[in-house]
Amino acid sequence: MKQAIIFRNYSQNFALDVVKVERIIEFELPVKIPEAANFLMGVIQYNGKVLPVIDLNMRFYGIPVINDSKSKIIVVQWNDTFLGLVVDEITGIRNVDDNRFESAAHGDGLLSRDYVEGFIKSDDEIVIFLETSKLFNFVQSKELIEITN
């Protein structure tokens, strides 16, 4: 059994393993970085360091997030550092039984996105379970690492 933070982005429910989550903070407008990837909203100060803030709607769907009072930043562990992921709203924390979790089929060509670890199934919905370490390709990762160093 795992425990997951459930959030909504672009009318879809996603989940992150709580072990990977450092903290959930209120949304604040990041400082923009010139010539950065379109999904990188900018940076904010977090615990005395610069924290890259990622627009997950832009990363996954090519549509910018609409920030409102429900928007949050989930600070997650990523490649020995932290990233902020902007989400439309947090919908809860859920215990996920093993029989409700289905691993994504990366090897058979059904799913080409490595960042989808699997799916949480319930009677009325399917939640996409994300793997934070695989959210970005090599070039994207290199750009983010340069910002955090």
C-alpha angles and dihedrals in degrees: 000000000000133000118229139189108227119209138168127234126169092350092305128109118231133180137209127195107254088225088069094048118095098179145325114237136180115270115263126179109260125225106255120239117216117245093003125148112282093246093055104090092187136262138300133190112261124173091341094308137093112264119198110224117213125202101218092191089058092043095051105027108017091241121115119242117256105225117216137149091289095055115112139177116233109205107213137181112254128170097333092315139062135264131190115229116199112219130183093232143336110242100184152285118283137189107227117209115214091242090058094052122082119187117232115254102235097156100058098053096251093114123026096180109095092191090071103085094178148298134281109217126203134161094269107026150021117226120202110230111212131209106214096201090063101045094108138044122236097273093046091047092050091054092050093047090053090055094051096047 
